[in-house]
Amino acid sequence: MTLTSRTVQIAAFGGPEQLHLVELPVGEPGPGEVRIRHHAVGLNFIDVYQRTGLYPNALPLSLGMEGAGVIEAVGEGVAHLAVGDRAAYASNPPGSYCERRVMPAKCVVKLPDAISFDEGAAMMLKGLTVQYLLRRTQPQGGLKAGDFVLFHAAAGGVGLIACQWARAMGLQLIGTAGSDEKCALASEMGASHTINYRTEDFVARVKEITGGVGVKAVYDSVGADTFMKSLDCLQPFGLIATYGNASGKVPPLDIGVLAAKGSLYVSRPTLFTHIATRERTQEMADDLFGMVTSGMVKIRIDQRYPLAEVAQAHRDLEARNTTGCSILTL
Ligand SMILES: NC(=O)c1ccc[n+]([C@@H]2O[C@H](COP(=O)([O-])OP(=O)(O)OC[C@H]3O[C@@H](n4cnc5c(N)ncnc54)[C@H](OP(=O)(O)O)[C@@H]3O)[C@@H](O)[C@H]2O)c1
């Protein structure tokens, strides 16, 4: 009997109306692959970029890059996973919005028993992103306890993990968010200061909070609306990690601006460079699991949608109606 899987696909780039549930056959894993049966699937803003075609992929496209479940079958050469293991991942290629799939094993890791499938599905892509941002995307000289950093969209999925992780590192994270309620949530989760960037001038507020000095690093996933102003929040030699485009792509940069604003550094990182090898993925995942199982980072799942309601999940994410993580349930 051929196994099948209900899977969310798009046949054309566009709005949430392009998301369709189809039934696809699922085969056996080849060398270096596993078949996983999902218990839950994570929703990420990158799924929106892929749906609209901002990040283009071949069509038809199965969406989704994060999930958790049980290993059903293991291909040749896969030594770190066995049938029956609880597992979770953030991984290319997309295709996690489904019941089961065959996928490369190198980004799939065992999920500790203390972490639920829902948490595993919610936290892998977002948590590994915070891991590489705060631990490895640092300004010259590094970051130490007491240092100020600015983190945009601090009440979102990545944002609330970052607030808690920064607090654990002793950093003073200044978090921006789009409402007073979201700011209160970011504070509760570890931001030392918050700014409602819909009603306040965040450059002026950052200057005020840091006594005119500015921050050592800005982590900016909002993109077009914030990028240039973010540069004005940095102290000399500061670093901006521009790692997302929730408000649109950052326009081309005249690099002379970096000299004029104080010998600044710009990085445009992506998680997928960091998790390019199995060893590195496991090392980062171990760090993330340690933060979660110790209780220093709690994974807030504020929205849950059945797989069939994925279009509503996309609408809510794009409309800035969500906080923390969102998952699709199966
Ligand atoms: N490069 C990487 O490795 C990497 C990895 C993971 C995530 N990311 C990026 O990190 C960001 C956060 O991802 P996430 O999945 O956790 O999403 P999220 O933060 O839960 O949702 C995005 C948030 O961005 C803010 N935003 C500001 N302007 C917006 C606009 N015009 N439209 C929509 N949202 C806007 C909203 O918060 P407010 O209402 O508070 O402004 C919104 O809730 C995304 O940009 C994502 O692409 C990058």
PDBQT file of the ligand as one rigid body, heavy atoms in Angstrom, charges set to zero:
ROOT
HETATM    1  N1  LIG A 401      17.779  35.036   8.492  1.00  0.00    +0.000 N 
HETATM    2  C1  LIG A 401      17.416  34.063   9.301  1.00  0.00    +0.000 C 
HETATM    3  O1  LIG A 401      18.200  33.146   9.590  1.00  0.00    +0.000 OA
HETATM    4  C2  LIG A 401      16.047  34.081   9.906  1.00  0.00    +0.000 A 
HETATM    5  C3  LIG A 401      15.608  32.970  10.634  1.00  0.00    +0.000 A 
HETATM    6  C4  LIG A 401      14.366  33.038  11.282  1.00  0.00    +0.000 A 
HETATM    7  C5  LIG A 401      13.586  34.176  11.169  1.00  0.00    +0.000 A 
HETATM    8  N2  LIG A 401      14.039  35.203  10.404  1.00  0.00    +0.000 N 
HETATM    9  C6  LIG A 401      13.235  36.441  10.321  1.00  0.00    +0.000 C 
HETATM   10  O2  LIG A 401      12.929  36.866  11.633  1.00  0.00    +0.000 OA
HETATM   11  C7  LIG A 401      11.679  37.537  11.638  1.00  0.00    +0.000 C 
HETATM   12  C8  LIG A 401      10.813  36.962  12.713  1.00  0.00    +0.000 C 
HETATM   13  O3  LIG A 401      10.338  35.686  12.304  1.00  0.00    +0.000 OA
HETATM   14  P1  LIG A 401       9.114  34.998  13.041  1.00  0.00    +0.000 P 
HETATM   15  O4  LIG A 401       8.750  33.828  12.228  1.00  0.00    +0.000 OA
HETATM   16  O5  LIG A 401       9.452  34.853  14.464  1.00  0.00    +0.000 OA
HETATM   17  O6  LIG A 401       7.954  36.083  12.862  1.00  0.00    +0.000 OA
HETATM   18  P2  LIG A 401       7.300  37.057  13.981  1.00  0.00    +0.000 P 
HETATM   19  O7  LIG A 401       8.376  37.896  14.573  1.00  0.00    +0.000 OA
HETATM   20  O8  LIG A 401       6.477  36.249  14.896  1.00  0.00    +0.000 OA
HETATM   21  O9  LIG A 401       6.346  37.933  13.074  1.00  0.00    +0.000 OA
HETATM   22  C9  LIG A 401       6.860  39.033  12.390  1.00  0.00    +0.000 C 
HETATM   23  C10 LIG A 401       6.696  40.323  13.211  1.00  0.00    +0.000 C 
HETATM   24  O10 LIG A 401       7.356  41.368  12.510  1.00  0.00    +0.000 OA
HETATM   25  C11 LIG A 401       6.777  42.586  12.900  1.00  0.00    +0.000 C 
HETATM   26  N3  LIG A 401       6.542  43.447  11.731  1.00  0.00    +0.000 N 
HETATM   27  C12 LIG A 401       7.008  44.702  11.592  1.00  0.00    +0.000 A 
HETATM   28  N4  LIG A 401       6.595  45.230  10.433  1.00  0.00    +0.000 NA
HETATM   29  C13 LIG A 401       5.817  44.303   9.845  1.00  0.00    +0.000 A 
HETATM   30  C14 LIG A 401       5.082  44.285   8.619  1.00  0.00    +0.000 A 
HETATM   31  N5  LIG A 401       5.046  45.346   7.789  1.00  0.00    +0.000 N 
HETATM   32  N6  LIG A 401       4.388  43.171   8.304  1.00  0.00    +0.000 NA
HETATM   33  C15 LIG A 401       4.404  42.102   9.115  1.00  0.00    +0.000 A 
HETATM   34  N7  LIG A 401       5.093  42.064  10.287  1.00  0.00    +0.000 NA
HETATM   35  C16 LIG A 401       5.781  43.166  10.656  1.00  0.00    +0.000 A 
HETATM   36  C17 LIG A 401       5.456  42.254  13.614  1.00  0.00    +0.000 C 
HETATM   37  O11 LIG A 401       5.643  42.508  15.006  1.00  0.00    +0.000 OA
HETATM   38  P3  LIG A 401       5.232  43.978  15.594  1.00  0.00    +0.000 P 
HETATM   39  O12 LIG A 401       3.752  44.129  15.396  1.00  0.00    +0.000 OA
HETATM   40  O13 LIG A 401       5.639  43.900  17.008  1.00  0.00    +0.000 OA
HETATM   41  O14 LIG A 401       6.014  44.979  14.798  1.00  0.00    +0.000 OA
HETATM   42  C18 LIG A 401       5.271  40.781  13.360  1.00  0.00    +0.000 C 
HETATM   43  O15 LIG A 401       4.570  40.162  14.401  1.00  0.00    +0.000 OA
HETATM   44  C19 LIG A 401      11.144  37.430  10.204  1.00  0.00    +0.000 C 
HETATM   45  O16 LIG A 401      11.460  38.603   9.499  1.00  0.00    +0.000 OA
HETATM   46  C20 LIG A 401      11.898  36.255   9.658  1.00  0.00    +0.000 C 
HETATM   47  O17 LIG A 401      11.997  36.263   8.279  1.00  0.00    +0.000 OA
HETATM   48  C21 LIG A 401      15.241  35.177   9.785  1.00  0.00    +0.000 A 
ENDROOT
TORSDOF 0
